[in-house]
Amino acid sequence: MLKVLWLTCGFLWLASNLFAQVDRGSLMGTVKDPSGLAVPGANVSAVRNSSGQGRQGISSATGTYDIPELAVGTYTVIISARGFQSVRYENVEVAMEHTTTLNTILSVSGGTERVEVIGTSEQLEENSNTLGARIERKQLDELLLNGRNWATLTALAPLSVDTDYNSSSNQRSIRVAGRGRDDNNFTYDGVDATNIINQAQQPYVRLAVPLDTIQEFRVVSMLATAETGATAGAQMAVISPSGTNQFHGDAFEFVRNDIFDARNFIDPTKPPFRLNQFGGALGGPITSGKTFFFGAYEGYRQILGQTLVGYVPTAAFSQQVAAQSPALTSVLNAYPQGSLAVAGNPDAAEFLGYGRQLGNEDSGMTRMDHQFSARTTAFVRFNVDRAVSSVPLASSSQYLEDLQVLNSSPENGTVELLHIFSPQLVNEAKFGFNRSTADTTDVNRTGSLYAFSVPGFTTLNNDRISIGAGNTFAGIDNLTKIHGRNVIKAGVEIRRVQMNQGKTASGTITFASLSAFAADQVSTAKYTQPQPINGLRKFMYFGYLQDEFKWRPDLTLNLGARYSFFNIFHEVYGRPNPFDFETCGPQGYCGVGASFGQPTYRDLDPRLAIAWTPPRLGGKTVIRTGYGTYHQDGQLDDQNVPESNEVENFSLSSKTTPGLTYPIDPFLSDTTGVISPSAMARRRKDMYVTQWGLSVQQSLPLGLAGTVAYVGSKGTRLLTLSYVNVLNPLTGLPPYPQFGQISWRGNDSNSTYEGLAAGLQREFRRGLLFSLNYTWSHEIDDGSMGSGDGDSLTPEIVACRACDRASGIWDVRQVVNSNLVYELPFGPGKPYLNQPGALAKLFGAWELTSIVAAHSGFPINITVDRSSSVVPDGNTNNQRPDRVPGISLIPPGGATPSEWINPAAFTVPAAGTFGNAGRDLARAPYLWQADLGACKRINLKESLQLQFRVEAFNIFNRDQLGAPLSDISSGPGEFGVITQPVNTTPIGAGTPRQIQLALRMEF
């Protein structure tokens, strides 16, 4: 015992993410004789087929055994004891984050009994109450993915829904079990793999983890154990493949072209589109059975045409302005040439142009594994990605020739050392590094930091750069001790977080009329100082202790607790100036260099799960229940508010500065800068979610496993976006008259979620893989699911957060998703046409794949534009109208794209009152899509295979309608009208029918 205590203490300093089994699995069970008595001292040998590496275990006095921290893969397991017949299990699948159970009865005789493991009973979860899905290698290889983004497959897990197709179905768009996207936790080989700044990966980054660099991944939707549950949302864990004793690899190219695609219903013609994704992978032995390597590369090249429409000065007007005001020549030259006259404005012309959305990305990974001895193994893995996107830059939904260039270069790496002190004691130590960048450059044709707004013309954007770079460094140590019926696991993490953000100066120049523009008479001018690159830093500490206790062979208790300490950011140069009336008084500002707040030290989360396999049901039914609390830090990018309070804003107008002209730099020296403060609660509490659930999992015929579950959760202290210093309705004055209305962030919101889930799964066996999930759920909140970026809204009535309580912005009542991989029963080794010949070659080796997904519509928040003078507290954000009693939300003729919501159901509230319409009253159209692919395999040699694929996304070409315009102040005939499809990008779900062709060589 002292040795175990010394080892635990010795590894505490190594740190980090507490994912002992996130990238591994384990094997456990009982060994008995024919009379049902325990067989102690039985030898259990598990040898991984691909590498020949093995592990040993010994059954306890009660007959139980456990081999923890096994590498994912297929094993041969031999169980033997003196005086008994040995049992040899072949094709035993060890999956990540899963304990495979093999209960064995040894016959009293010599020799060896051979058992081939087939079916799903060994895949039942008998040790926890986690609800989720395993995405195995076959699905990654065969399922058709529009854009080949692995995160698309996370929407196939129970309780998951893809909420924002316009983000191309990626890490930024998947919500799980009523939680916000930033509540999801992404790890790669147990190391943090989020984007750090603004959390999930940027939408134009698709290959941070290419498909070839994934062995498999698991999504735990709810009720993660103390060992794996690091946040309140889904736990999405990816593991990388390793080399084996045989060389293996592939080379591929996927091709898309607009000539194969259908036209979107809003486009008069199809825009030009080209997409190529190509790459390959290679793995094998350096020293057989000892040292292995694996490497992969994938490239992405996209060109998408885009029609540009805007309004510009005519050539004659430009000549007039240049002659009258030469200083504006560079501004005039930035407008492209118009081609069509504009009715009612002889000085303006309509510009019709052509732009291109360009996307280039290159991603690579390398991994090396080494076995130092039978007890010590290690691996090192590193991923790097370079993504560049260039797209036309919009201005009030119009386009000229301005561009936005986006750059990101995520990197992720880990080093692991696994040591087996004994069959009962295993230690895993890791060091991980994760880096993300998000640099945005707006490029205009003026070369100026100012945007130019002229009535009747499309606004010229300003020229500016936003820089964001984040790093995390993590040390990880996990210890597993087997003691009788107990599997005790403990781990620690120390993570260092670095966020570096800044941006160049920017401004806006406005002219009141065309004549004022011609005379260079500036109406207003605004200038914002450059934001210096701030360096935000903090440490985070975590620890967990978990006991997986076999109370009886058929009853397992999983008891654990997890501690989290997130700390508060500090800035290395001491420049930010926090703002908080509550802690810093009427002056609001807390002082340059003041603390961002106080951390919380009490984030201790208990976890409990019970799994019972009733013997009377033949060991094929598992009844599970569980409970847990989950603290988390939230989005890191929501904790940098004090940075914005160090930048001064300058405002000029022709009223206060007579003779104001462009350039405005000479006028700035006589102007006093003002800081527009942003407030953040310095007494911030960490958010947490309480989760509970009950499920029944059943092994069924034909290799199927079914699950029925009820789950619920309660979110507390969620991210709150609101305002302070709004007007007092009684006095018409703000509490602090020296300030105006101020944006505020804190943690005061709440949410609830309840769901019923049913699923049917069959892992790939004998040519068939199938999965089907159905969820009915309801998420309710008061404006926040738990994170920002579309998951949170500011309230209509600042003083009444509860008045916004309603179905959440991403609440969806019903979700169905399914996926299929089916090898047609023709050709060699199949039931039909299995004899050599032309028919066998023609019809053999075909495979069909499919993904079908559907969900009901998302809520729509009906709003109205109001001036601050008629709103009781002066807040004009997210104001809602009045409901007209007795009038249905559905138009008299039924909901159609031209009138989805009945405009007669709403009216503008009277002055001095708030609208009485509830939040999120209406619903957008439901969505469903079917994708179908076909693959033909051609064996060129015994170990060389060529695949040809045809994949059709949205094969029925269903119009995927987006949400209608929901502001009743829109122009006549605009409110309630659906003007856009749900996805305007060329990849992801929700596009018109698209065809993809591919060739893949495997060896």
LORORO-316132 format. One record per residue (C-alpha): x, y, z. Coordinates in steps of 0.2 Angstrom, whole numbers, padded with zeros to 4 digits, always signed. Each point is the difference from the previous one (the first is absolute). Example, Ala and Ser with C-alpha at 12.3 -4.5 7.8 and 13.67 -1.06 7.14 Angstrom:
+0062-0022+0039/+0006+0017-0003/
END
This chain:
+0000+0000+0000/+0014+0012+0004/+0008-0004-0017/-0017+0005-0009/-0001+0016+0011/+0018+0005-0005/-0003-0003-0018/-0016+0010+0000/+0009+0015+0009/+0015-0001-0012/-0011+0002-0015/-0011+0014+0006/+0013+0013-0007/-0001-0007-0017/-0019+0006-0002/-0014+0002-0012/-0015-0005-0009/-0006-0015+0010/-0005-0011-0014/+0007-0017+0006/-0010-0010-0013/-0005+0014-0012/+0012-0008-0013/-0001-0018+0006/-0011-0014+0005/+0000-0014+0013/-0005-0018+0002/-0008-0008+0015/-0011-0014+0005/-0001-0015+0012/+0007-0018-0001/-0010-0014+0007/-0001-0019+0000/-0015-0010-0006/-0008+0001+0017/+0000+0019+0001/+0014+0001+0012/+0014+0013-0002/+0017-0005-0008/+0013+0010+0008/+0018+0002-0007/-0006-0003-0018/+0012+0007-0013/-0008+0012-0013/+0011+0005-0015/-0006+0013-0013/+0011+0002-0016/-0004+0014-0012/-0001-0008-0017/+0008+0014-0010/+0016+0002+0010/+0002-0016+0010/+0001+0010+0016/-0008-0008+0015/-0006+0003+0018/-0003-0012+0014/-0013+0000+0014/-0004-0012+0015/-0017-0004+0007/-0003+0005+0018/-0006-0011+0014/-0018+0004-0006/+0005-0005-0017/-0001+0018-0008/+0014+0007-0011/+0004+0016-0008/+0013+0006-0013/-0001+0019-0001/+0008+0012-0012/-0001-0011-0015/+0004+0008-0017/-0015+0000-0012/-0001-0015-0012/-0004-0018-0002/+0007-0013+0012/+0002-0018+0002/-0004-0004+0019/+0005-0017+0008/-0006-0004+0018/+0008-0015+0008/+0002-0008+0017/+0008-0015+0007/-0012-0015-0002/-0012+0008-0012/-0002+0001-0018/+0006+0016-0007/-0011+0012-0010/+0006+0010-0015/-0010+0015-0006/+0003+0006-0017/-0005+0017-0007/-0003+0009+0016/-0003+0018-0003/+0007+0012+0012/-0007+0018-0003/+0004+0016+0007/-0008+0006+0017/-0008-0017+0001/+0002-0015+0011/-0002-0017-0010/-0007-0013+0011/+0005-0019-0002/-0008-0011+0013/+0007-0017-0001/-0004-0018+0006/+0015-0012+0000/-0003-0018-0003/+0009-0013+0011/+0011-0008-0014/+0015+0003-0010/+0002+0008-0017/-0006+0017-0007/-0018+0005-0005/+0000+0013-0014/-0014+0013+0000/-0002+0013-0013/-0008+0016+0007/-0015+0005-0010/-0015+0010+0005/-0002+0016+0010/-0003-0007+0018/+0018+0003+0004/-0002+0019-0006/-0014+0003+0013/+0006+0014+0013/+0000-0009+0016/+0010+0011+0011/-0007+0018-0002/-0016+0010-0005/+0008+0010-0014/-0011+0002-0015/+0009+0003-0017/+0007-0008-0016/+0016-0008-0006/+0004+0005-0018/+0011-0014-0006/+0013-0001-0014/-0012-0007-0012/-0011+0015+0001/+0014+0012-0002/+0006-0010-0016/-0017-0003-0008/-0013+0013+0005/-0002+0014-0012/+0005+0017+0007/-0003+0017-0009/+0017+0008+0003/+0007-0015+0009/-0001+0009+0017/+0001-0014+0013/-0011+0011+0012/-0015-0002-0011/-0001-0018+0006/-0003+0007+0018/-0017+0004-0005/-0004-0019-0001/+0002-0002+0018/-0015-0001+0012/-0008+0017+0005/+0011+0009-0013/-0006+0013-0013/+0008+0010-0014/-0006+0017+0004/+0009+0012-0013/+0002-0008-0017/+0007+0017-0006/+0016-0004+0011/+0002-0015-0012/-0005-0014+0013/+0016+0001+0011/+0005+0002+0018/-0008+0017+0001/-0017-0006-0005/-0003-0016+0010/-0010+0001+0016/-0003-0014+0012/-0014-0003+0013/-0005+0018+0002/+0017+0007+0003/+0010+0014-0009/+0013-0004-0013/+0014+0006+0012/-0006-0012+0013/+0007-0014-0011/+0017-0007+0004/+0012-0005-0014/+0015-0011+0003/+0012-0008-0011/+0010-0015+0008/-0006+0007+0016/+0007+0018-0003/-0010+0016-0002/-0005+0003-0018/-0011+0015+0001/+0003+0016-0010/+0004+0009+0017/-0005+0017-0007/-0019+0000-0003/+0001-0019+0005/-0005-0011-0015/+0010+0000-0016/-0003+0014-0012/-0013-0004-0014/+0013+0000-0014/+0012-0012+0009/-0006-0018-0005/+0016-0010+0001/+0007+0003+0017/-0003-0019+0003/-0001-0008-0017/-0010-0016-0001/+0016-0011-0003/+0007+0006+0016/-0015-0007+0010/+0000-0018+0006/-0018+0002+0008/-0008+0013+0011/-0014+0000+0013/-0013+0012+0004/-0007+0000+0018/-0015+0010-0001/-0004+0000+0019/+0004-0007+0017/+0019-0002-0003/+0010-0007+0014/+0012+0009+0012/+0014-0007-0011/-0006+0007-0017/-0013+0014+0004/+0010+0016-0001/-0014+0012-0005/-0019+0001+0001/-0003-0004-0018/+0004-0015-0011/+0017-0008+0001/+0007-0003-0017/+0016-0010+0001/+0011-0004-0016/+0014-0012+0000/+0013-0002-0014/+0006-0016-0009/+0016-0008+0003/+0011-0010-0011/-0001-0019+0000/+0011-0015-0005/-0006+0001-0018/+0003+0015-0011/-0017+0008-0004/-0006+0016-0008/-0011+0009-0013/+0000+0014-0013/-0016+0009-0005/-0008+0014-0009/-0018+0007+0002/-0006+0011-0014/-0015+0012-0001/-0006+0011-0014/-0015+0010-0003/-0005-0009-0016/-0006-0015+0011/-0009+0011+0012/-0018+0007+0001/-0004+0018+0001/-0004+0008+0016/-0018+0007+0000/+0006+0018+0003/+0013+0000-0014/-0005+0005-0018/+0015-0011-0006/+0012-0011+0008/+0016+0008+0006/+0016-0008-0006/+0007-0012+0013/+0015-0011+0001/+0006-0010+0015/+0014-0012+0001/+0005-0010+0016/+0015-0011-0002/+0013-0009+0011/+0006-0016+0007/+0006-0009+0015/+0014-0013+0004/+0004-0011+0015/+0010-0014+0004/+0014-0008+0011/+0017+0008+0003/+0005-0015+0010/-0013-0014+0000/-0010-0002+0016/+0010+0015+0008/+0000+0016-0010/-0013+0007-0012/-0004+0015-0010/-0015+0008-0008/-0002+0016-0010/-0014+0008-0010/-0002+0016-0011/-0016+0007-0007/-0003+0016-0011/-0015+0010-0004/-0003+0012-0015/-0016+0009-0002/-0006+0013-0013/-0018+0006+0001/-0006+0014-0011/-0011+0014+0008/-0010+0013-0009/+0004+0018+0007/-0014+0013+0001/+0002+0017+0006/-0003+0019-0003/+0014+0012-0006/+0002+0017-0007/-0002+0003-0019/+0016+0004-0010/-0007+0018-0003/-0003+0003+0019/+0017-0007+0004/+0008+0012-0012/-0010+0014+0008/+0006-0005+0018/+0018-0002-0005/+0000+0017-0008/-0008+0009+0015/+0008-0010+0014/+0017-0008-0005/+0003-0007+0017/-0014-0013-0003/+0009-0007-0016/+0005-0016+0009/-0017-0002+0007/-0008+0002-0018/+0013-0013-0007/-0006-0013+0013/-0017-0001-0008/-0001-0012-0015/-0009+0005-0016/-0019-0001+0000/-0009-0007-0015/-0019+0003+0004/-0009+0016+0003/-0009+0003+0017/-0018+0006-0001/-0001+0017+0010/+0018+0003+0002/+0009+0006-0016/+0017+0000+0009/+0000-0018+0005/+0002-0016-0010/-0003-0018+0004/+0016-0011+0001/-0001-0018-0006/+0016-0009+0002/+0008-0017+0003/+0009-0005+0016/+0008-0017+0006/+0000-0008+0016/+0017-0009+0002/+0004-0013+0012/+0018-0008+0002/+0005-0012+0014/+0014-0012+0003/+0000-0011+0015/+0013-0014+0005/+0002-0011+0015/+0015-0012+0005/+0000-0012+0015/+0013-0012+0006/-0003-0014+0013/+0014-0010+0009/+0000-0014+0013/+0015+0002+0011/-0005-0016+0009/-0015-0012+0004/-0004+0013+0013/+0004+0017-0007/-0007+0007-0017/+0000+0018-0007/-0006+0010-0014/+0002+0017-0007/-0013+0008-0012/+0000+0018-0009/-0013+0008-0011/+0002+0016-0010/-0013+0009-0011/+0002+0015-0011/-0017+0008-0006/-0003+0015-0010/-0017+0007-0006/-0003+0015-0011/-0018+0005-0002/-0009+0016-0006/-0004+0012+0014/-0018+0005+0002/-0006+0017+0005/-0018+0001+0006/-0004-0016-0011/+0008+0008-0015/+0017-0004-0008/+0012+0011-0010/+0018-0006-0002/+0006+0000+0018/+0007-0017+0007/+0002-0009+0017/+0015-0011+0002/+0000-0012+0014/+0015-0010+0006/+0001-0014+0013/+0013-0012+0004/-0005-0012+0014/+0013-0012+0007/-0002-0014+0012/+0012-0012+0008/+0003-0012+0014/+0013-0012+0007/-0006-0014+0011/+0010-0013+0011/-0010-0015+0007/+0008-0011+0013/-0007-0016+0007/+0007-0002+0018/-0010-0016+0002/-0016-0007-0007/-0009+0009+0013/+0009+0017-0001/+0001+0010-0016/+0006+0018-0003/-0003+0012-0015/+0010+0016-0001/-0003+0013-0014/+0006+0017-0006/-0011+0009-0012/+0001+0016-0011/-0015+0008-0009/+0001+0016-0010/-0013+0009-0010/+0001+0016-0010/-0014+0011-0007/+0007+0015-0010/-0013+0010-0010/+0005+0013-0013/-0012+0011-0008/+0007+0007-0017/-0008+0015-0008/+0005+0009-0016/+0002+0017+0009/+0015-0007+0010/-0008+0011+0014/-0004-0005+0018/-0017+0009-0002/-0016-0006-0007/-0009+0012-0011/-0019+0002+0000/-0008+0010-0013/-0020+0001-0003/-0005-0010-0015/+0017-0010-0001/+0006-0016+0008/+0011+0004+0015/+0018-0003-0003/+0007-0011+0014/+0015+0005+0010/+0017-0008-0001/+0005-0009+0016/+0008-0015+0008/-0006-0010+0015/+0013-0012+0008/-0004-0015+0011/+0011-0014+0006/-0002-0012+0014/+0010-0013+0008/-0003-0013+0013/+0014-0011+0008/-0006-0015+0011/+0008-0013+0010/-0010-0015+0003/+0002-0015+0013/-0012-0014+0003/+0002-0015+0012/-0011-0015-0001/+0000-0013+0015/-0009-0016+0000/-0004-0006+0018/-0012-0015+0001/-0016+0005-0007/+0005+0018-0001/+0008+0009-0015/+0006+0017+0007/+0005+0014-0011/+0008+0016+0004/+0007+0014-0010/+0006+0018+0000/+0002+0014-0013/+0009+0017+0000/-0004+0010-0016/+0008+0016-0005/-0011+0011-0011/+0006+0015-0011/-0011+0011-0010/+0008+0014-0010/-0012+0012-0009/+0001+0017-0008/-0006+0010-0015/+0005+0015-0011/-0008+0017+0001/-0017+0003-0009/-0012+0013-0004/-0016+0006-0010/-0002+0016-0010/-0018+0005-0004/-0007+0012-0013/-0018+0007+0003/-0004+0001-0019/+0008-0002-0018/+0002+0019-0001/+0010+0000+0017/+0010-0014-0007/+0004+0010-0015/+0006+0014+0010/+0009-0011+0013/-0011+0006+0014/+0002-0014+0013/-0016-0002+0011/+0008-0012+0013/+0016-0008+0003/+0005-0014+0012/+0017-0007+0004/+0005-0014+0012/+0018-0002+0006/+0009-0016-0004/-0003-0014+0013/+0018-0005+0005/+0003-0019+0001/-0005-0004+0018/+0007-0016+0008/-0013-0009+0011/+0007-0014+0010/-0006-0012+0013/+0002-0017+0008/-0014-0013+0002/+0001-0015+0012/-0010-0015+0000/-0001-0017+0009/-0011-0015+0001/-0002-0016+0010/-0011-0014-0006/-0005-0017+0007/-0007-0013-0012/-0007-0012+0013/-0007-0017-0005/-0012-0002+0014/-0006-0016-0008/+0005-0008-0016/-0016+0007-0007/+0000+0017+0009/+0013+0014-0002/+0001+0016+0009/+0010+0014-0008/+0004+0013+0014/+0010+0015-0003/+0004+0018+0003/+0009+0013-0011/+0007+0016+0006/+0003+0015-0012/+0009+0017+0003/-0001+0011-0015/+0008+0016+0007/-0002+0018-0007/+0009+0007-0015/+0014+0013+0003/+0008+0011-0013/+0019-0001-0001/+0002+0019-0003/-0013+0006+0012/-0009+0010-0013/-0019-0005+0002/-0011+0011+0010/-0015-0011+0008/-0017+0009+0001/-0012-0006+0013/-0012+0011+0010/-0003-0013+0013/+0018-0002+0006/+0008+0016-0006/-0013+0013+0005/-0009+0014-0010/+0016+0004-0010/-0002-0017-0008/+0018-0002-0005/+0010-0010+0012/+0017+0007-0006/+0013-0005-0012/+0008-0017+0005/-0014-0004+0012/-0005-0018+0002/-0013-0008-0012/-0008-0007+0015/+0001-0014+0013/+0001-0019-0004/-0011-0013+0007/+0008-0014+0010/-0015-0011+0004/-0004-0008-0017/-0001-0018+0007/-0011-0011-0011/-0007-0017+0006/-0004-0014-0012/-0010-0015+0002/-0005-0014-0011/-0008-0017+0002/+0000-0014-0013/-0010-0016+0003/-0001-0015-0011/-0014-0011+0007/+0005-0018-0001/-0018-0005-0004/+0001+0009-0016/+0015-0010-0006/+0013+0013+0001/-0007+0009-0015/-0008+0015+0009/+0008+0014+0009/-0010+0012+0011/+0010+0016+0004/-0003+0016+0010/+0011+0014+0005/+0002+0017+0006/+0014+0013+0000/+0005+0019+0000/+0011+0008-0013/+0009+0016+0003/+0009+0009-0015/+0009+0016-0004/-0011+0005-0015/+0006+0008-0016/+0018+0008+0004/-0004+0013-0013/-0014+0007+0011/+0012+0003+0014/+0011+0014-0009/-0012+0014+0002/+0012+0012+0010/+0011+0000-0015/-0013+0011-0010/+0001+0014+0014/+0018+0005-0004/-0004+0007-0018/-0006+0017-0003/-0014+0005-0012/+0000+0017-0009/-0016+0007-0007/-0001+0016-0011/-0015+0008-0008/-0003+0015-0011/-0010+0008+0014/+0015+0000+0013/+0014+0001-0013/-0005+0013-0014/+0009-0003-0016/+0003-0019+0003/+0007-0007-0016/+0009-0016-0005/+0014-0004+0004/-0005+0002+0018/+0017-0003+0009/+0003+0019+0002/-0016+0002+0010/+0004-0015+0012/+0013+0010+0009/-0013+0012+0007/-0012-0014+0005/-0001-0009+0017/-0001-0019-0001/-0013-0009+0010/-0001-0018+0006/-0016-0009-0003/+0000-0012+0015/-0005-0018+0000/-0004-0007+0017/+0003-0018+0007/-0005-0007+0017/+0016-0001+0010/-0010-0012+0012/-0002-0012-0013/-0005-0018+0005/+0004-0015-0011/-0014-0007-0009/-0006-0018+0004/-0013-0013-0007/-0008-0013+0010/-0004-0016-0010/-0010-0016+0003/-0007-0014-0010/-0007-0018-0001/+0003-0011-0015/-0003-0018-0005/+0012-0008-0012/-0004-0017-0009/+0009-0012-0010/-0011-0005-0015/+0000-0013-0014/+0010+0003-0016/+0014+0008+0010/-0010+0015+0005/+0000+0010+0016/-0014+0011+0005/-0001+0014+0013/-0014+0010+0008/+0004+0014+0011/-0007+0015+0010/+0012+0014+0004/-0002+0017+0008/+0011+0014+0005/+0000+0017+0009/+0012+0014-0005/+0005+0013+0013/+0010+0016-0001/+0001-0001-0019/+0007+0014-0010/-0010+0016+0000/+0000+0013-0013/-0009+0016+0006/+0002+0019+0003/+0002+0011+0016/-0004+0018+0003/-0016+0000-0010/-0013+0013+0003/-0010-0001+0016/-0018-0001-0007/-0007+0011+0014/+0013+0014-0001/+0006-0002-0019/+0018+0002+0006/+0014-0013+0002/+0007-0004+0017/+0017+0007-0005/-0004+0015-0012/+0018+0002-0004/-0001-0016-0011/-0012-0006-0013/-0007-0018-0002/+0015-0013+0003/+0001-0018-0007/+0003-0012+0015/+0005-0018+0001/-0003-0011+0015/-0006-0017+0006/-0018+0001+0005/-0010-0010-0012/-0008-0017+0002/-0007-0014-0011/-0009-0017+0000/+0000-0014-0012/-0009-0017+0000/+0001-0013-0014/-0006-0017-0005/+0012-0010-0011/-0001-0016-0009/+0014-0008-0010/+0004-0015-0010/+0017-0005-0005/+0010-0014-0009/+0019+0002-0001/+0008-0006-0016/-0002-0019-0002/-0002-0011-0015/-0002+0015-0012/-0013+0010+0010/+0001+0015+0011/-0015+0009+0006/-0005+0014+0012/-0016+0009+0004/-0004+0013+0013/-0016+0009+0005/-0001+0014+0013/-0015+0010+0007/+0006+0014+0011/-0004+0017+0006/+0013+0013+0005/-0006+0016+0010/+0011+0014+0005/-0001+0019+0004/+0011+0005-0014/+0016-0011+0001/+0004-0018-0003/+0017+0002+0008/+0011+0009-0012/+0000+0014-0013/+0001+0002-0019/-0019-0003-0003/-0003-0010+0016/-0004+0015+0010/-0011+0015-0002/-0001+0017+0009/-0017+0002+0009/-0015+0010-0006/-0002+0007+0018/+0017+0002+0009/-0008+0000+0017/-0010-0016-0004/+0010-0015-0006/-0014-0012+0004/-0011+0009-0012/+0011-0008-0014/-0002-0017+0006/-0006-0011-0014/+0006-0014-0012/+0018+0003-0004/+0007+0007-0016/+0006-0017-0006/-0014-0010+0008/-0006-0014-0012/-0014-0012+0006/+0003-0015-0012/+0016-0006-0008/+0003-0016-0010/+0016-0005-0008/+0007-0016-0007/+0015-0007-0010/+0003-0016-0009/+0015-0009-0008/-0006-0015-0010/+0011-0012-0010/-0012-0007-0014/+0000-0019+0001/+0008-0004-0017/+0017-0006-0004/+0014-0010+0008/-0004-0004+0018/-0018+0005-0002/-0016-0010-0001/-0003+0004-0018/+0010+0000-0016/+0015-0006+0010/+0008-0011-0014/+0013+0007-0011/-0006+0008-0016/-0006+0016-0009/-0016+0002+0011/+0010-0001+0016/+0012+0013-0006/-0014+0011-0006/-0012-0001+0015/+0012-0005+0014/+0009+0011+0012/-0013+0014+0000/-0005+0010+0016/-0014+0012+0004/+0002+0014+0013/-0013+0012+0006/-0004+0013+0013/-0017+0006+0003/-0004+0014+0012/-0016+0010+0005/-0005+0012+0014/-0014+0012+0004/+0002+0018-0002/+0009+0012+0011/-0008+0014+0010/-0002+0017-0008/+0001+0016+0011/-0012+0013-0007/+0007+0018+0003/-0004+0018-0004/+0010+0015-0003/-0003+0014+0014/+0009+0016+0004/+0007+0002+0018/-0013+0014+0003/-0015-0011+0000/+0008-0015+0009/-0002+0001+0019/+0018-0003+0004/+0008+0006-0016/+0006-0017-0005/-0004-0003-0019/+0008-0017-0001/-0010-0015-0003/-0017+0009+0002/-0015-0010-0003/-0017+0005-0007/-0017-0002+0008/-0011-0015-0004/-0017+0003-0008/-0012-0010+0010/-0009-0014-0010/+0011+0001-0015/+0009-0016-0005/+0019+0001-0004/-0004-0011-0015/-0006+0010-0015/-0018-0003-0006/+0006-0009-0015/+0013-0011+0009/+0019+0003+0002/+0009+0003-0016/+0017+0006-0004/-0008+0017-0006/-0009+0001+0017/+0006-0011+0013/-0007+0010+0015/-0016+0010+0001/+0004+0019+0001/-0017+0003+0006/+0004-0009+0016/+0012+0014+0006/-0001+0019+0003/+0012+0013+0006/-0001+0003+0019/-0007+0016+0007/+0014+0013+0005/+0006-0002+0018/-0004-0019+0000/+0009-0016-0004/-0007-0012-0013/-0009-0015+0008/+0004-0013-0014/+0011-0014+0008/+0017-0004-0006/+0002-0013-0014/-0019-0002-0004/+0001-0006-0018/+0010-0015-0008/+0010-0001-0016/-0003-0013-0013/+0005-0018+0005/+0014-0008-0010/+0004-0017-0006/+0014-0006-0012/+0005-0017-0007/+0018-0003-0007/+0004-0016-0010/+0017-0006-0006/+0006-0015-0009/+0017-0008+0000/+0008-0013-0012/+0016-0009+0006/+0012-0007-0013/+0014-0012+0006/+0015+0004-0010/+0011-0011+0010/-0002-0010+0016/+0005+0015+0011/-0005+0014-0012/-0018+0006-0002/-0007+0014-0011/-0017+0008+0005/-0011+0011-0010/-0013+0010+0009/-0015+0010-0006/-0009+0010+0014/-0016+0010-0001/-0004+0012+0014/-0018+0005+0002/-0004-0013-0014/-0018+0006-0001/+0005+0018-0003/-0012+0006+0014/-0001+0019+0002/+0008+0002+0017/-0009+0016+0006/+0008+0012+0012/-0008+0010+0014/-0012+0014-0006/+0003+0019+0004/-0006+0003+0017/+0000+0018+0003/-0018+0007-0002/+0008+0017-0004/+0007-0007-0017/-0007+0008-0015/-0017-0005-0007/-0001-0018-0006/+0017-0004+0009/-0005-0006+0017/-0003-0019+0001/+0008-0002-0017/+0013-0014-0003/+0014+0008-0011/+0015-0012+0003/+0003-0019+0000/+0006-0007+0017/+0018-0001-0008/+0008+0012-0012/+0017-0008+0000/+0005-0014-0012/+0003-0013+0014/-0008-0008+0015/-0019-0005+0002/-0014+0010-0008/+0007+0003-0017/-0009-0004-0016/+0004-0017-0008/+0018-0002-0003/+0010-0014-0007/+0018-0005+0005/+0012-0012-0008/+0015-0008+0008/+0014-0012-0004/+0009-0009+0015/+0014-0012+0000/+0003-0011+0015/+0014-0012+0004/
END
